[in-house]
Amino acid sequence: MGDVIVYDVVCGMKTAKGNWTSSTEYGGKTYYFCCDGCKGAFEKSPEYHLSNFAEDYPGVDPTPEG
């Protein structure tokens, strides 16, 4: 089975879940980030970034379970 792919909802980068070094919890889910800068931006405005991600990647779950 392959690695679970997750997205950074701030910048749109994607990689295997184990490759991320920065993460935070929001709304009962763990979100992963390419760097602490993206994590900080998300923590300041999570709904803004989630809304933008949903517009840019319709139907994509940025943090699928796996």
N, C-alpha and C positions, 0 to 999 in steps of 0.2 A: 504494500500500500504506500502511496506517495505522501509527501509532506502536505499538511494543510496550508493553503495559501491565504494569507491575510493582507489587507490593504492598510496603508497609512491614510486615514480619512482627510488629512490636511493637505498633503502634497500628491496623493494618488499612487505613490510607489507601492509595489507588491513584492512579497517574497515568502518563503516558508516561515511558518510561525516561529520556529526555533532560531531564526536569524536575527530577530529584532532584539534590541538591547533596552528599549524604552517602552513602557506601557503604563496604562492607568485604567481604573475601573470607573464606569459611568453607566447608570441605569441597569445594573446587574450584569453588564458585559465587560470583558476586558478588551481594550483597544490598544493596538500596537503602533509604534512610531519609529521612523528612520533615525530620528535624533531628538534630543531634549527640546530643541526649538519648536518642532512640530507638536510635541507633547504639551508644551507650555501654551501654544496657540489654541490647541483643543481645550485645555482646561479653562481657559478664559472664556471661550464661546463654543461649548460643545454642540449645541443645537444648530448653530450657524454652520459649522463644519459638517455635521451629519446631513443637513439639508443640501448643502452644496455637493457632497459626495453622492447623495441619492439622485441629484439632477445629472451629474456627470457619468454615473455608473448605474443606470436604472436596473433594478432587480438584482443587484449584486449585494450580497451580505459581506461587509468588510471583515467580519470576525466569525466565520463559520465554526461550528463545533467540530472537533476532530481529535 
